[in-house]
Amino acid sequence: EPDDPEAWEYLGYVRRDLGDTEGAQEAFAKAEQIPLQLEGLRMSQNTDRTWSVQATFSNRTEQPVQNLKVKFVLVSVDGQILESKEAELAGTPLDAGQAENVTVQFSTPADNPRVRYDIL
């Protein structure tokens, strides 16, 4: 996930251990630029085969964040993008470490899809 700060941090450690100081610094910098950490994602299928997605994000910075957008993408088993939806987060300031839930309802029926997300 390109918006997963933990993945960027791990990449930074790997690059550092391989002697790639510049690459490590770039990976750590990318991690620092991502204000939200995905804490949990739950998908449930409705009776009409559409999907509801509930995600919990927390503020991983030391400063409050506000008015953020997250784009969710419903992806078929074969990798085809079926639908995308944007959701707003932190309409009021979200303090450091504080979490907020967001729910997205997709209208495209699908069997066994995946969901990707991007922090905008």
C-alpha positions as CSV (number, residue, x, y, z in Angstrom):
1,E,0.0,0.0,0.0
2,P,1.6,3.3,-1.1
3,D,-0.2,5.1,1.8
4,D,1.0,2.8,4.5
5,P,3.6,4.7,6.6
6,E,4.7,1.5,8.3
7,A,5.6,-0.1,4.9
8,W,7.7,3.0,4.0
9,E,9.4,2.8,7.4
10,Y,10.3,-0.8,6.9
11,L,11.6,0.0,3.4
12,G,13.8,2.7,5.0
13,Y,15.2,0.2,7.5
14,V,16.0,-2.3,4.7
15,R,17.6,0.3,2.5
16,R,19.7,1.5,5.5
17,D,20.8,-2.0,6.3
18,L,21.8,-2.5,2.6
19,G,23.9,0.7,2.8
20,D,21.6,2.8,0.7
21,T,21.6,5.9,2.9
22,E,19.9,8.2,0.3
23,G,17.1,5.6,-0.4
24,A,16.6,5.1,3.3
25,Q,16.2,8.8,3.9
26,E,13.7,9.1,1.0
27,A,11.6,6.2,2.4
28,F,11.6,7.7,5.9
29,A,10.6,11.1,4.5
30,K,7.7,9.5,2.6
31,A,6.5,7.8,5.8
32,E,6.6,11.2,7.7
33,Q,4.4,12.8,5.0
34,I,1.5,10.4,5.6
35,P,-0.8,11.8,8.3
36,L,-3.0,8.8,8.8
37,Q,-2.4,5.2,9.8
38,L,-5.0,2.5,8.9
39,E,-6.0,0.8,12.1
40,G,-8.6,-1.6,10.7
41,L,-10.7,-2.3,7.6
42,R,-13.9,-4.3,7.5
43,M,-15.9,-5.3,4.5
44,S,-19.4,-6.6,4.6
45,Q,-21.6,-7.7,1.7
46,N,-25.2,-6.5,1.4
47,T,-28.0,-8.8,0.2
48,D,-27.8,-7.2,-3.3
49,R,-24.1,-8.2,-3.6
50,T,-22.9,-4.7,-3.1
51,W,-20.3,-3.9,-0.4
52,S,-20.0,-1.7,2.6
53,V,-16.5,-0.8,3.8
54,Q,-15.7,0.5,7.3
55,A,-12.2,1.8,7.9
56,T,-10.6,3.2,11.0
57,F,-7.8,5.7,10.6
58,S,-5.7,7.3,13.4
59,N,-3.6,10.5,13.3
60,R,0.0,9.4,13.4
61,T,1.4,12.9,13.5
62,E,2.1,14.9,16.6
63,Q,-0.1,17.8,15.4
64,P,-3.9,17.8,14.9
65,V,-5.0,17.1,11.4
66,Q,-8.3,18.2,9.8
67,N,-10.3,18.0,6.5
68,L,-8.6,15.0,4.9
69,K,-9.9,12.9,2.1
70,V,-9.5,9.2,1.4
71,K,-10.3,7.5,-1.9
72,F,-11.5,3.9,-1.7
73,V,-11.3,1.7,-4.8
74,L,-13.3,-1.5,-5.2
75,V,-11.2,-4.0,-7.2
76,S,-12.4,-7.3,-8.8
77,V,-10.6,-10.6,-8.4
78,D,-8.9,-10.1,-11.8
79,G,-7.7,-6.6,-10.8
80,Q,-10.3,-4.5,-12.7
81,I,-11.4,-1.3,-11.0
82,L,-15.1,-1.6,-10.4
83,E,-15.9,1.6,-8.5
84,S,-14.2,4.4,-6.5
85,K,-15.6,6.6,-3.7
86,E,-14.1,9.4,-1.7
87,A,-14.7,9.9,2.0
88,E,-13.9,12.9,4.2
89,L,-12.2,12.4,7.5
90,A,-11.5,14.8,10.4
91,G,-14.1,17.4,9.8
92,T,-13.1,18.6,13.3
93,P,-9.4,18.4,14.3
94,L,-8.2,14.9,15.0
95,D,-5.6,15.0,17.7
96,A,-2.4,13.0,17.7
97,G,-3.2,9.3,18.2
98,Q,-6.9,9.9,18.0
99,A,-8.9,7.6,15.6
100,E,-12.0,8.1,13.5
101,N,-14.2,5.7,11.5
102,V,-15.4,6.2,8.0
103,T,-18.0,4.1,6.1
104,V,-18.3,3.9,2.3
105,Q,-21.1,2.2,0.5
106,F,-20.3,0.8,-3.0
107,S,-23.2,0.3,-5.5
108,T,-21.5,-2.1,-7.9
109,P,-22.3,-5.8,-7.2
110,A,-19.2,-8.0,-7.0
111,D,-18.0,-11.3,-5.7
112,N,-14.9,-11.4,-3.5
113,P,-13.5,-8.0,-4.3
114,R,-10.6,-6.2,-2.7
115,V,-10.4,-2.6,-1.5
116,R,-7.5,-0.2,-2.0
117,Y,-7.3,3.2,-0.4
118,D,-5.3,6.4,-1.1
119,I,-5.0,9.3,1.2
120,L,-5.5,12.4,-0.9
